């Protein structure tokens, strides 16, 4: 399988071959030719950065390998007072467990919501403290500090340190891979991206998710979106009508939720 390590080895070998042809065989290789191996693999590298399920830089669990009709709901970017309480109300009424990948800075002032998420049986995951647009450009040490700052808030409120981590925007790179390993996190992605942050039509959003259902699926939603809160009761009903059970993500993926 092609991944970042394999690509690096191939590129280095190609450069060494070019160097050998240039210096030892006298082929007079131009300097620009040394850039070609990297440029050749650039589209694949970009795909690996943007595709959380690629495993290009680090293995990310995006679904359960099962034939059982079971799926898990995940909510990113909260807690947020506008819609997180409504979503929690719906989950409580329908008896559905979920995972909330929380942003640390959003916990400040919303500690009661984080406490409620935990007390009502949902999992709290790490979605960094800042969720900054340039998070992926940071060195691994700064990334780890950001991730651990979110942990501090979770520990202060619940006494538990999250191990499940979801990268902001689903972007991975070598620095993030190092930070994840250094912090002993378990990276978790998704294989059904609802696109609820840009959706305008409730029926289209529902149809998109239901049409992509498969055993072991992890569904990406956001508890910061009105449309998500609006469709959630119908979504849960539709999932169950398709014969699926809604399971808590750590149980479905067989991963420890906390350190």
C-alpha positions as CSV (number, residue, x, y, z in Angstrom):
1,X,0.0,0.0,0.0
2,X,1.3,3.4,-1.0
3,X,1.7,5.7,2.0
4,X,4.0,8.6,3.1
5,X,6.9,6.4,4.1
6,X,6.8,4.3,0.9
7,X,6.6,7.5,-1.2
8,X,9.6,9.0,0.6
9,X,11.7,5.9,0.0
10,X,10.7,5.9,-3.7
11,X,11.6,9.6,-4.1
12,X,14.9,9.2,-2.4
13,X,15.8,6.2,-4.6
14,X,14.9,8.1,-7.7
15,X,17.0,11.1,-6.6
16,X,20.0,8.8,-5.9
17,X,19.6,7.1,-9.3
18,X,19.6,10.5,-11.0
19,X,22.6,11.6,-9.0
20,X,24.4,8.4,-10.0
21,X,23.6,8.9,-13.7
22,X,24.7,12.5,-13.4
23,X,28.0,12.2,-11.4
24,X,29.1,8.6,-12.2
25,X,27.7,7.9,-15.7
26,X,28.2,11.4,-17.1
27,X,24.6,11.9,-18.3
28,X,24.7,15.6,-17.2
29,X,21.3,15.5,-15.5
30,X,19.8,19.1,-15.1
31,X,19.0,20.3,-11.6
32,X,15.2,20.6,-12.4
33,X,15.1,16.9,-13.1
34,X,15.7,16.2,-9.4
35,X,12.3,17.8,-8.6
36,X,10.4,15.4,-10.9
37,X,10.1,12.5,-8.5
38,X,8.5,14.7,-5.9
39,X,6.2,16.4,-8.4
40,X,5.1,13.1,-9.8
41,X,3.8,12.0,-6.4
42,X,2.4,15.4,-5.4
43,X,-1.2,14.7,-6.4
44,X,-1.1,11.5,-4.3
45,X,0.4,13.3,-1.3
46,X,-2.4,16.0,-1.6
47,X,-5.0,13.2,-1.7
48,X,-3.4,11.7,1.4
49,X,-3.5,15.0,3.3
50,X,-7.2,15.7,2.5
51,X,-8.6,12.1,2.7
52,X,-8.8,11.1,6.3
53,X,-9.5,7.5,5.5
54,X,-6.4,7.1,3.3
55,X,-4.0,6.0,6.1
56,X,-1.4,7.9,4.1
57,X,0.4,9.5,7.1
58,X,-1.2,7.6,10.0
59,X,-3.9,4.9,10.3
60,X,-7.2,6.5,11.1
61,X,-10.2,4.4,12.1
62,X,-13.1,5.5,10.0
63,X,-15.6,2.6,10.3
64,X,-16.1,-0.8,12.0
65,X,-15.2,-3.9,10.0
66,X,-18.4,-5.7,10.5
67,X,-21.4,-7.1,8.6
68,X,-23.7,-6.3,11.5
69,X,-26.2,-3.5,10.8
70,X,-24.8,-1.1,13.3
71,X,-23.8,2.6,12.9
72,X,-22.5,5.4,15.1
73,X,-23.3,9.1,15.3
74,X,-20.6,11.6,15.8
75,X,-20.9,15.4,16.4
76,X,-18.1,17.8,15.8
77,X,-17.2,21.4,16.9
78,X,-19.3,21.9,20.0
79,X,-20.3,22.3,22.7
80,X,-22.4,25.3,21.7
81,X,-25.5,26.7,23.5
82,X,-27.6,27.2,20.5
83,X,-28.0,23.6,19.3
84,X,-26.0,21.2,21.5
85,X,-28.8,21.2,24.2
86,X,-31.5,20.5,21.6
87,X,-29.4,17.6,20.1
88,X,-28.9,16.2,23.6
89,X,-32.6,16.4,24.3
90,X,-33.3,14.4,21.1
91,X,-30.6,11.8,21.9
92,X,-32.0,11.4,25.4
93,X,-35.6,11.0,24.2
94,X,-34.6,8.5,21.5
95,X,-32.1,6.7,23.7
96,X,-29.3,7.1,21.2
97,X,-25.6,7.3,22.4
98,X,-23.2,9.4,20.4
99,X,-19.7,10.9,20.5
100,X,-19.0,14.6,20.7
101,X,-15.6,15.7,19.4
102,X,-15.4,18.9,21.3
103,X,-13.2,22.0,20.7
104,X,-11.5,23.1,23.8
105,X,-12.2,26.9,23.4
106,X,-15.9,26.1,23.0
107,X,-15.9,24.4,26.4
108,X,-15.0,27.6,28.2
109,X,-18.3,29.1,29.4
110,X,-20.1,25.9,28.4
111,X,-18.8,23.5,31.0
112,X,-22.3,22.6,32.0
113,X,-22.9,21.3,28.5
114,X,-19.8,19.2,28.5
115,X,-20.8,17.8,31.9
116,X,-24.2,17.0,30.5
117,X,-22.7,15.2,27.5
118,X,-20.7,13.0,29.8
119,X,-23.5,12.4,32.4
120,X,-26.0,11.4,29.7
121,X,-23.7,8.6,28.6
122,X,-22.1,10.1,25.5
123,X,-18.4,10.0,24.7
124,X,-16.2,13.1,24.7
125,X,-13.5,13.2,22.0
126,X,-10.7,15.6,21.4
127,X,-11.1,18.0,18.4
128,X,-8.1,20.2,19.5
129,X,-8.4,23.4,21.6
130,X,-8.2,26.0,18.9
131,X,-9.5,24.2,15.7
132,X,-7.5,27.0,14.1
133,X,-7.5,27.3,10.3
134,X,-3.7,27.1,10.3
135,X,-3.5,24.2,12.8
136,X,-2.2,21.9,10.2
137,X,0.8,24.2,9.5
138,X,2.0,24.0,13.1
139,X,5.1,21.9,14.2
140,X,4.1,18.7,15.9
141,X,5.0,20.0,19.4
142,X,2.6,23.0,19.1
143,X,-0.1,20.6,17.7
144,X,0.3,18.4,20.8
145,X,0.2,21.4,23.1
146,X,-3.1,22.4,21.5
147,X,-4.6,18.9,21.8
148,X,-3.5,18.6,25.4
149,X,-5.0,22.0,26.3
150,X,-8.4,20.6,25.2
151,X,-7.7,17.5,27.4
152,X,-7.2,19.9,30.4
153,X,-10.7,21.3,30.0
154,X,-12.2,17.8,29.7
155,X,-10.4,16.5,32.8
156,X,-11.4,19.6,34.8
157,X,-15.1,19.0,34.0
158,X,-15.4,15.2,33.9
159,X,-12.2,13.9,35.4
160,X,-11.6,11.9,32.2
161,X,-8.9,12.4,29.6
162,X,-10.1,11.7,26.0
163,X,-8.2,9.3,23.8
164,X,-10.3,9.5,20.7
165,X,-9.1,12.3,18.5
166,X,-10.5,13.8,15.3
167,X,-8.3,16.0,13.2
168,X,-9.7,19.5,12.3
169,X,-11.1,19.4,8.8
170,X,-10.1,15.8,8.6
171,X,-6.6,16.8,7.4
172,X,-3.6,14.7,8.3
173,X,0.1,15.3,7.7
174,X,3.5,14.0,9.1
175,X,3.5,16.6,11.9
176,X,0.0,15.6,13.1
177,X,0.9,11.9,12.9
178,X,3.9,12.6,15.3
179,X,1.7,14.6,17.7
180,X,-1.0,11.9,17.7
181,X,1.6,9.2,18.6
182,X,3.3,11.4,21.2
183,X,0.0,12.0,22.9
184,X,-1.1,8.4,22.7
185,X,-4.4,9.4,21.0
186,X,-6.5,7.1,18.8
187,X,-7.4,9.0,15.6
188,X,-11.0,8.5,14.5
189,X,-12.6,9.7,11.2
190,X,-15.8,8.9,9.4
191,X,-17.0,7.2,6.2
192,X,-20.3,9.1,5.9
193,X,-19.7,12.8,5.6
194,X,-23.1,14.5,5.9
195,X,-22.0,17.9,4.8
196,X,-24.6,19.4,7.2
197,X,-22.4,22.5,7.6
198,X,-23.3,23.5,4.0
199,X,-26.7,21.7,3.5
200,X,-29.7,23.8,2.9
201,X,-32.4,21.2,2.1
202,X,-33.4,18.9,4.9
203,X,-34.7,16.2,2.7
204,X,-31.6,16.1,0.5
205,X,-29.5,15.9,3.7
206,X,-31.5,13.0,5.0
207,X,-31.4,11.2,1.7
208,X,-27.7,11.6,1.4
209,X,-27.0,10.0,4.8
210,X,-29.6,7.2,4.5
211,X,-28.4,6.3,0.9
212,X,-24.8,5.9,2.2
213,X,-25.6,3.7,5.2
214,X,-23.6,0.6,5.5
215,X,-22.7,-1.8,8.4
216,X,-20.1,-0.2,10.8
217,X,-20.5,3.3,9.4
218,X,-19.4,6.4,11.3
219,X,-21.6,9.4,10.5
220,X,-20.1,12.9,10.7
221,X,-22.5,15.6,11.9
222,X,-22.1,18.9,13.7
223,X,-23.9,20.1,16.9
224,X,-23.3,23.6,15.7
225,X,-25.9,23.4,12.8
226,X,-29.6,24.2,13.0
227,X,-30.4,21.9,10.1
228,X,-28.7,19.0,12.0
229,X,-30.9,19.5,15.1
230,X,-34.0,19.8,12.8
231,X,-33.4,16.5,11.0
232,X,-32.0,14.5,13.8
233,X,-35.3,12.9,15.0
234,X,-36.2,11.9,11.4
235,X,-32.6,10.6,10.8
236,X,-32.7,8.4,13.8
237,X,-36.1,7.0,12.9
238,X,-35.0,6.4,9.3
239,X,-31.8,4.6,10.4
240,X,-33.8,2.3,12.6
241,X,-36.3,1.7,9.8
242,X,-33.5,0.5,7.7
243,X,-32.8,-2.2,10.3
244,X,-29.7,-0.5,11.9
245,X,-28.8,-0.2,15.5
246,X,-27.2,3.0,16.8
247,X,-24.2,2.2,18.9
248,X,-21.8,4.3,20.9
249,X,-18.6,4.7,18.8
250,X,-16.1,3.4,21.3
251,X,-18.1,0.2,21.6
252,X,-18.7,-0.2,17.9
253,X,-15.0,0.4,17.0
254,X,-13.8,-1.4,20.1
255,X,-11.6,1.5,21.1
256,X,-11.0,2.8,24.7
257,X,-12.6,6.2,24.9
258,X,-10.5,7.5,27.8
259,X,-6.9,7.2,29.1
